Amino acid sequence: MNIIIDYGVGNLDSLKRACEEIDFPVVITNEIEVIEQASSIILPGVGAYEAAMNELNRLGLVDCIKSKAKSGTPILGICLGMQLLYEFSEENFGASGLGLIKGQVKRIPDIVKVPHMGWNKLNFTKQEALLKYINEGDYVYFVHSFYISSTNDELLAYSDYGVKIPAIIKSNNIYGMQFHPEKSAETGLNLLKAFKEMCLYDSISSN
């Protein structure tokens, strides 16, 4: 079962429709018992970092997500959901994240218009299976004011917007897309297709 976590943020229906368009059936839920059985997890998100973490904590989902990550379940964070995968955000007075990946979230500097809203192109840093159906220079759709300010080996692709914006990351079974694949036309669908195939591969490999 493939899960989109519902914690009250993000346009979940459009993400679900995008997944179904590539024959990747998903269930939208915030029930711990269901998420514990998930073969893959998508963590979407828009809005404030601290409020999102507070809601995940209120629903009792933080430990569940961490446990699934530790067990090797593929997890994809989208937009704010990607930022929540990291340790800390400086937004407002600062807030701790899930800590699945080392790094911090900072505000995009005011040398450019904030929020970063609209289409921007992807620059690859390495070749990975997640990028197999897209090309360097393809455009994806961003809406955000904060970005991952430090990445290690997990950076797969970035966009330039005043600073280098980590756009796609991978750390073992943890993936992230700072943009919205469900709003990114064919490129976004192809990225979700590659994620689906990696989930299927991981499922077969674990059996």
Steps between C-alpha positions, in 0.01 A plus 500: 500500500632843401409781736465877473508632856212737576586744775290788378742667259543486123274429206475127555242429231717638218795296624282189517376560144858541375599170660199322354582641155822294508322191641637556848199443726517691828290533813467832685500444876630610838420174677810359669385139458471547125827690463684230693407256220605734217736380231579863411418839649458846347522792743356812330477847648453873463501772762692550823767255618424511873124469446556195281724333758249581775225331301712192429573479873134552592400213274774278644663463159857611572615175659308302239676678211839462666438129556397447138808688381724286718337183366592597142159607375537747208389847614455798268472850645349767275550877546461563876494124539857487367611768746344307788735210425790711629607592852401863548340807340575860589146601398343734758682419825629165378365147521634146496409266217494124459879481487511221243772690312764736640458863398309820564234708330557872444310785338578584140698828510325820397733552204218331305123516523370284785313269483665313215189436293486359150697287259873444536738259334680205653877464502626147571785423738508126432313231311253300706207273420259766627605723208481231232192639320591871505774714350730761645347839427142378537274745686299433817262714704610653832309683775714561810680760710745269679757254371744234620816700565735204535511167322757227499508205262121495470470783244387376157381822337477870578355820359656846504296772669732749665656201673529135407162348589518124564217371282530119515674302772551134588645351816468122500122439500415867563416727204402863470371743237489868593262573213153358432522203261120489477511855353807441281336349192676207329826551689323468833311189390824343377663561837207339679519211253866445586418515872225243447743265326754538778232417756406188303866399476550546874186294568618213279852514646370472855293188425 
